[in-house]
Amino acid sequence: MYQQLMLRVLLTLMLPVSAVFAAQDMTGNMEIPDTFANHKVVLQISDPNPFKQTLVLNVAGNVLKHYGDTTKVDIEVVAFGPGARLLLKGNANTPRIKRLMAAGIRFSVCNNTLTNMSKKLGYRPQVIEGARIVPAGAVRILQLNEHGWITIKP
């Protein structure tokens, strides 16, 4: 009975960790999206300024609108540092982010940033449903760049 209880506790504690690393290969690299799009764009947001956060969403929407759909352009927004606030639950832009997600734009948030925020806040901040947690936002951008993605930092 004690062993079953301890196993349940251990599995409960490991679940959030496994979710963070689920999309990684054994070298710690995140999956690179399979895409046949002609244009692959990663938008960086690392600024706490709400104007900049709105701007990155404007750019994502405008690029998608210009190309028409995600068969012609693939877009991922990567948030880290102070910019991670964009993807936290309760952000005023959540409905807009949800619409962009529904249109095929991916959103990733840095686990390193969330961990550091947890230390300061005393609890782990919750991210918007649908946003992926990546181990390191800057590394995610580098990995996408290595596969031909272009970075735009509005």
N, C-alpha and C positions, 0 to 999 in steps of 0.2 A: 504494500500500500504506500509506504514512504517513498519507494523507488518510483512508483507511478506519479506521485505528486511532484517529486523533484524533476522528473522528465517533462511533465507539463509546464512547470515553472521555467525550465531551461528552454523549451520550445517557444514559449511565450516571449521570453527575452530575446531569442534569436530571430524571431520573425521580422522585426524592423531591419535588422542587419542584413538578412537574406534578401529583403526587397531592394536594398540599396545596391547589392552586388549581383542581382539576378541577370542583368543585361551585360555583364562583363565576361570576357573570356578569361582563361587561366593566367594571363599576363597582366590583368588589371585594366585592359583596354575596354572601352565601352563599344558596343555594337555600332557599326557605321550603317546608317539606313541604306537598304537596297533602293536605288532610285534610278530611273531612266530619264529624269528631268535634265534638260539642257543646262539649267542654272541651279547651283546649289549655294545657298546663302545662310550664313550663321550670323545672327544679330547678337552683339554683346551688350549686356546691361550690367554695369558695375557701379552705377551712380545712384545715390539715395534720392536725388532730386525728382519729385513727382512729374515735373515738366519733361525730364529726360525719359522717365519711364513711359509716359504717354507718347513721347516721340518715337520710342522703339516700337510701340504698338502701331503707330501711324505708318511707320516705314514698312513693317510687316504686311499690314493691310494694303498699302499702296503697291508694293512689289507684287503681291498676289493678284491684285486687281489688274495691274499692267499685263501680266502674263496669262491671266484668265483662270488658271487652276494649277493644282499641284502636279499635273503631268508635265508641265513646262518649267516649273520652278519648285524646288524643295526648300523649305525654310525651317530653321530651328533657332529659337531664341534661348540663349544661355545666360542665366542670371547668377551672379556671384558677388561676394563682398556686400556692400550696402545695397546693391541692385537686387539682391535676393528678396528684398521686401516686396518687390513686384509680384512674386508668386506665393506670398503668404496668404492664408485664409483671412478674409476680412478686408483685403485690398479693394479700394473703390473701383478698380479696373477689372475685377473678376468677371462680370458679365461679358465684357468685351473680349477678355482672354478666352473665355469659353466659346464665344463665336468664332474666334480665330482657330481654336483647337478643332472645332467642328468642320472648319474649312480645310483642315489638314496640316496646319502649322503646329510643330512640336515645341514644347517648352521644357527646359531642363534647369534645375536649380542645384547649386553646389552643396554637397554634404559637408565639406569642411566649414563652410559658412554657417550652415545650420547647427553644427556641433559647437562652434564658437559662440553663436547666439544663445545656445542652450546654457552654456556656462554663465553667461552674463544675466540671462533672464531667470534662470533656475528651473526652466522647463523647455522642452523641445517645441519650437514653433511648428504649427501645422501648415502644410502647403496645399495649394489649390488642387482639388481632385483633377487628375489627368496630367499634372506636371510630373516629370520624371526626376528623381534624385540621382545625380551623378556624383562620383567620388570627389572630383575637383573640377570646377567650372573652367578654369584656365586650361587645364589639360584636355578637357572635352573640346574646346575650341581648337587647340593644337592638333588633336587627332582628326577632327573634321578637315582642317586645313591640309593635312597630309594626304587626304583623299580628294583633294580638288575643290573643297568648299571655300568660298570667299567670305572673309569676315568684314562686316560693316559695324562700326560703332557710332551710332548717331549721337 
